[in-house]
Amino acid sequence: MSSEQVRARTPDVADDHLDHGGGAGSPGADDAAVRSVDRAAALLVCLADADGSASVTDLSHSLDLHKSTVSRLLSTLERRGLVEQDRESGHFRLGVGIIRLAQSAERTLDLRTIALPEMEALAKTTHETVSLEVFDGVGAAVAICQIDGPNLTPMPDITGRPVAMHAIASGKVLLASLPERTVLAIARRGLVRYTPRTITDPRALLEELATIRKRGYAVAIGEWDERITAAAVPICDARGSVIATVVVWGASARVTPGTLPSLVTAARDAAQLISTKLGWSGGQRRAGIVPHLKDDDADEQEHEVADDEEAAG
């Protein structure tokens, strides 16, 4: 995080002692307390965005605060276990108290509830069926939420129904986020052919997943059901891990190679909003994570969708 970004969250005020505004309960004391909390929060965010740890001087420059103020804040946060100091380097990093807070927050997060407003908006915008799908931990994708758009051809309700991942767009996104050994273990159980377009060769599946990692989305044109075409993009949590997918799908007569690019873009935008609500900042990337599409990928995306249709045909 740049100093400008942090500064936007930190009031540009004189950096003297925070208790100068008057006695307890006075407006000055209240303002000072709020300012102190804001600075402490900005400091924690700055540490979170630092590469492992940061010195008092680094934090002072990033936050545009005096080093004495940063030191006082760090001492207070250290007593609460929210930061800790490396005794050799003197640098500070986030403490185990932050992990406890994060675990508590994670337990209270309800993915379906968080995603529902974006899913409803996506179904309304695209006029197609939208689903939120997750890996069941064994070898299938499961929809935990499905919303039908205002179209004339209703889609089957797949909520709670395990579906083989190699044959559907959401499943391929989820597989692309897993280690290769896990993918191969799933493939060894058998890649069922549902239609002539289903991928049943493990090597071809690995090649498809590599493409999905590169471009950041998956499509399935009649691979599970010849009458259905789908596009899926990943949802990431605060750690940058893919935990779910947003899927837009519908009848192949209506969801065509010509309409797929706009559906992918709309699904991507919804997924990014959901990921942001889950704490994903876009900065956490590691091997095996499906990247989100960039805005300038639209032309390449349209060509790739056309290639998918040509290969499928």
N, C-alpha and C positions, 0 to 999 in steps of 0.2 A: 504494500500500500504506500502510495506517495505521501509526502508531507502535506501536499495540497488536499488530498482526499481526507486525511485525518483532521486537518485543520478545519475542514468544512463541518466536522462534528464537534469541534472544540471552540467555545466562544473566544474571540480575540479580545482578551481583557488583560489588565495589568497582572503580573504574576507575583504579587506579594503574598504575605500570609493570608490564609483564607478566613481568619477569624476577625478581620478588621471591621466588619459591618455592624457591630453592636452586640448586645447581649442576646442570650438564648431567647428564641421566640420572636425576635425582631425581624422586620422584612430583610434587613441586611444579612442577618444570620441565615435565613432561609435561602436567599440567593447564593450565599457562599456555599451552603451545603449542596445545593443543586449543581453548582459549578464544580465542586469537588467530585461529586458522583459522575458527572459528565466526563471529567478528565480521567477518572479511574477507568471508566468504560472505554474511552478512546485508547488508553494505555494498553488495556487487555486486547483490544482489536489489533493494535499495532504489534504486540508480541505474537499474536496469532498469525499475522501476515509476515513476520520476520522469518528468516531462514534458520529455524531452530532456536536461536536466542539472540539477544541484543544487549548492548551496553547501555549504561545510563546516558552517556553522551549521544549514542545513536537515537535513543528514545527522545531525548531532549530536542534534538534537531528535527526529528519527524513530527513531534507534537508542538514544536515552537513554544516550549516551556523551559523555565530555568531548571538547571540540573538539581538544585535543592528541592524544588517542588516534585520533580520526578522521583527523587530519592525518598521523599516522605510518602508519596503514593505507593511506591514499591514496598516500603516497610510495612505499611498498613495491609496491603494485599498479601504480603508474605505471611503475616501473622494469621491470616484467614486461610492460608494454604492455596491461594489462587495463583500465586507466582512462587518461584523458587530460584535461588541463586547458586550458580556454579562456583564453588569455593576456589577453584584454580584460576578460572578466567575472570571471575567477577561478573560475568554476564548473567542476565535474567532470562527465564523461560516460564511458560505457563506451568502451574503446579497441578498436583493431583486433585485439588479441590475443583478445578475446572472439569476434570473427567467426571467427577460425581455429579456435577450440575448437568453436564451434557447427557449422561446416562439417564438422569431423572427426566430431562426434557424429551429424550428419545422415547421413553416409556409412555409419555403422554401424547405423543404424536399419533394421529390417526390418519394414515395415508389416504384412505378413501374420503374422509371428511375434508382433508386439505385439498385434494385434487378435484372434488366434485364441482365447485364453481367453474373451474377452467374446462372441465369435461363437458359441462352443460353448454357453456359458451361455444366450445368447439363443435359440438353436434349441431347447434343452431346455425353457426357460420357455414359449415360444410354441407349441411343437409344430409349427412351420412351418419351411420352408426359409429359410435365411439366407445372404446372399452379401455379399461385400466387393467393391465395384466402383469402377473408376477411369476417367478420361478417357484415351483412347489417343493424344491429341494431334492427331488428325486430324478425327474426326467421329463416334466411336462410344464406347460404354461397354463395358468389359471386366471380367468377374468374375475376380478373382485368388484367390478363396477361396469355396467353397460348402460349406455344411454342412446336411444334411437333418435335419429334426426327426423325432421319433418319431410320424409320422402314417401313415395307411394308404394315402395316395396319393402315391407318389414323384414328384418333379418332375424334368424333364430336366436333365442336367448342362450348364451353360452356361459352365463355367470356360474361360477363354481365348478365348471366342467373341465377336467384336465384334458389338454390337447397336446399331442406330440410336437415338440418344439421345432424339429427340422422342417416341418411342413407349413409353418405359419410365420408371418412377418414378425410378430412379437417374440415368438420363440427364437427366431434367428438373432434378434437383437440381444436377447438374454444369453443365448449360447455364445455370442461374440464377446460377452463380458466375462466369460468363465475361462479358467486355465485350459489349455489344450488337452491336458490329460483327463480333465473332467468331461470335456466334449467327446473325446475318444471312448471313455468309459460308457457314456450314454449311447454313442453310436454302436458300440459292440453288442448292446442289447437288441439291436435291430432297428433299421430305418425303414419303417413301413411305407409302402407305396400306396398313396391314397388316390392319386391321379397320374396320368402319364408325365405330368410336370413335376412331380415330387422328387426331391433330391434323395437318392438312396445310396449313393457312393460316398463313404466317409471322406475320401480325398477331395471330391467335388464340394462336399459340405465345408471342409476347412478352407478351401479357396473362396467360397461364398462368404464365409465369416470374415476372412481377411479383407474382402472388398467392403463389407459392412463397417468394419472398424475404420477403414479409410474415409468412407463417405458419410458415415454418421447416421444411417437409417437403413431399413430393410423394406423390401416389398415382396409380396407373395401373390403371384398372378395364377390363380387356379391350381395351387399346389396342394391344398387340403380339400378344397371343394371347387370343382371347375367353374361353378357359378359365382365365386366370390373372389374379389381382389382387395388387398389390404396393404397399408403402409404403416410402419411403426417406427417410433423414435424413443430414445432412452430417457428415463428420469434418474437423476443422480441425487444421492443424499449429501450430507454435509462433508463426508469424507471423500466425495468424488466417486463413490461406487455406484454402479447401476443397480437399482433396486426394483425397478418396474419399467413398464413401457406404456406410452400412449399410442393407441391404435385407431386409425380411421379405416373403416372397411364398408363394403357394400357390394351390390350386384355388379358383376363384370360388365354388363351391358351399360351401366351408368358410370362406374369407376373405371376409366380407360387410361391408357398411357398419356393421353392429352390432359386429363384432369389430375393425375397422380402428383405432378410437381407442386401444384398449389395445395393439395391435401397434405403433402409432406411438410411444406413450409408452415401451414397452419398448425399441424400437430407438433412441430418443433417449437413453435412459439408457446404453445400451451405447456409443453413439457418443461421448457425453461422457466416459466412462471412457477410451476409446481416445484421444480428443483430449487428455485430460489427460496420458496417458502420453507423448504426442508433444510436450508442452510448452505446450499451449494453456491459457491461464489464464482465458479468457472475457472479458478486457479489451480484446483487440485486435479492433476492428471497423472495417471500411471498406466503402465502397460496393461493391455487387456480391457481398458475402458473405452467404450464407444464414444467418440467425440460428437458434439453437437454440430450441426451444419452451420457454416458461416453464411452471412447474408449474400456474399458474392458467389455462392455455389449454385445459384439458381440455374444458370445455363448448363453447367456440367451435369447438374442433377437431372435436367430434362433429357439430356443425351443418354444418361445412364438408365433412366426409366425406359427409354425407347429401346436400348440394348437389351434390357431384361425381357421386354415383350418379344423382340426378335428372337432371342435365344429360346424363349418359352414356346414360340410358334414353330 
